[in-house]
Amino acid sequence: MISGILVKILSIVLLIAVGLVLILGIGTLFKGGETSKKYSNKLMQLRVLLQFIAVVALVAFAYFFKN
């Protein structure tokens, strides 16, 4: 039971983190100027990394906690 709640919380945290970085990256991209040159590419790279971690975690959760 606790592991199920932990899996749900961790899944939600990962998905929120990906969404937050995506929104920050798009906002920085549209802002333009020096800020865009400095941060938008790094934020999108971070988003891809977080997406990879989230997908691997969700697949692992589905595999190990299937009923």
N, C-alpha and C positions, 0 to 999 in steps of 0.2 A: 504494500500500500504506500509506504513512504517513498519507495523507489519510483512508483508511478507518478506521484506528485512532484518529485524531484525532476523526473524526465519532462513533465509538462512545463514546469517553471523554467528549466534550462532551455527547452525548445522555444518558449516565448521570448526569453531574454536574447537568444541568438537571432531570432527573426526581427525583433525590435532593433537590435544593433545593426543588422544589415539595412533595414529601412532607414534608420537615422543617418548612417553614413551615405546612403544613396541620396537622401534629401539634401544633406550638407554638400555633397559633391555636385549635384545639379545646381544648387543655389550658388555655389562658388563659380561654376562654369558660366552661369548667366550674368553674374556680377561683372565679370570681365576684368581687364586691366592686369596689374601686377599680381593681385591676389589670385586671380584665375591661373596665371602662369605658374605661380608658386605652389598652389595647393590642389587644384582640381584633379590633376593626374594622380597625385599621391592618394587622394581620397578615393578615386575610382579603383586604384590598385588595392587599397585596403578593403573596399567593398567586395572585390573579387575574392580576396583571401577569406573574408568573413563568410561569403556565400559558400565557398568550398568547405570551410569548417562546419557550417550549419548543415549542409547536405550530407557530409560524412557522419555527423552526429545523428541526424534524423534517420539515416539508413541504419546506423548501428542500433539506435533505439528500437526501430521497427524489427530488426533481426533478433535482438536479445530479449525484447519484452513482448514478443508476439504471444498471443493466447490461443 
